[in-house]
Amino acid sequence: MASYEYTSKQNLVETIHTLYLLLDGEFAEINDCHKDLRIPEVDRTPAEMIAYQLGWLHLVMGWDKAELEGRAVCMPSPLYKWNQLGGLYQSFYTEYAAYSLTELRELFRQAEQQWLAWIGTLTEEELFTQGVRGWTGSKDNWPMARWIHINSAAPFKSFRAKIRKWKKHIPAD
């Protein structure tokens, strides 16, 4: 079974929440003065890592909300095309730049709770059957559960490895 395949909505929610808790815990011991510290070994700062998560969680929930309200879904966002993801990421970093690491973690906690609540409103069919939502693409594209996975569970896991690597290269406080 591929890593993005889940046996149930409950399995999906539990996986996301577990990975969120592990990722968030990595930020607990980082001093706020280091939130924007860039090191050559890691491609994002701690603040950028959380901003990235916030940006994608809100985008994906926004796609679903727009479709349910009968509005056009512009993916990934009205200002950026799929070949402009670098600019999209920069917009996330800019949007959240003024927040402290503590504030970013609280926003991330709230966004993860909204994400799980949103998933809770979805049926197993909506999650696991391709094409139930138009924004997920045609029958040959990904079911919603895979979109959810690649925008939460997968980056939560990969960013945990990044922040752990980042912490090994900064001076102890």
NORHU-V732644 format. One line per field, one symbol per residue. ss: DSSP state (~ for helix, > for strand, _ for the rest). phi: phi as a letter, one per 30 degrees, with the letter a starting at -180 (. if undefined). A space follows every 50 residues. Layout:
ss = ???
phi = ???
//
This chain:
ss = ________~~~~~~~~~~~~~~~~~~_____~~~___________~~~~~ ~~~~~~~~~~~~~~~~~~________>__>_~~~~~~~~~~~~~~~____ ~~~~~~~~~~~~~~~~~~~~~__~~~~~_____~~~_______~~~~~~~ __~~~~~~~~~~~~~~~~_____
phi = .dddcbdadedddddeddddeddeeddecddedcecdcbddbdbdedddd eedeededdddddddedddicdcccdaecbcedbdeddddddddecdddd ddddddddddddddedddeddddedddccdjdcdddjddcccdeededed cbeddedddddddddeddccddd
//
